[in-house]
Amino acid sequence: MSPLEPENSYFNEAGFMVFTETYHRKRGYCCKNGCKHCPYGFKKQDG
């Protein structure tokens, strides 16, 4: 994958990098980490 472009991520209020739906779609698969913008519908289970 090429270097991050502005449409692939942003920094939230706490300073953490957040990947966008565009980034996840370009990657092409779900990492099953419960990402905020997951286009694959994965929701992380608690406990």
C-alpha positions in Angstrom: 0.0 0.0 0.0 1.2 3.5 -0.8 2.0 6.1 1.9 -0.9 7.6 3.7 -2.8 10.3 1.9 -5.1 12.8 3.6 -8.3 10.9 2.7 -6.9 7.8 4.4 -6.6 9.0 8.0 -7.0 11.9 10.4 -6.0 12.7 14.0 -8.8 12.8 16.6 -9.0 15.2 19.6 -6.8 13.0 21.7 -4.1 13.0 19.0 -4.6 9.4 17.8 -4.5 8.5 14.1 -7.9 7.2 12.9 -8.2 5.4 9.6 -11.1 6.3 7.3 -13.5 4.0 5.5 -11.5 4.9 2.3 -8.4 3.5 3.8 -10.1 0.3 4.9 -11.7 -0.3 1.5 -8.3 0.3 -0.2 -6.7 -2.3 2.1 -9.4 -4.7 1.1 -10.0 -6.8 4.2 -11.2 -6.5 7.8 -8.6 -6.7 10.6 -11.3 -7.5 13.2 -10.1 -4.8 15.6 -13.4 -2.9 15.7 -12.2 0.1 13.8 -14.3 3.2 14.0 -14.9 3.5 10.3 -15.0 -0.2 9.4 -16.9 -0.7 6.1 -17.2 -4.4 6.7 -19.6 -4.2 9.6 -17.3 -5.8 12.2 -18.2 -4.7 15.8 -15.8 -5.6 18.6 -17.4 -7.8 21.3 -16.9 -6.7 24.9 -15.6 -9.3 27.5 
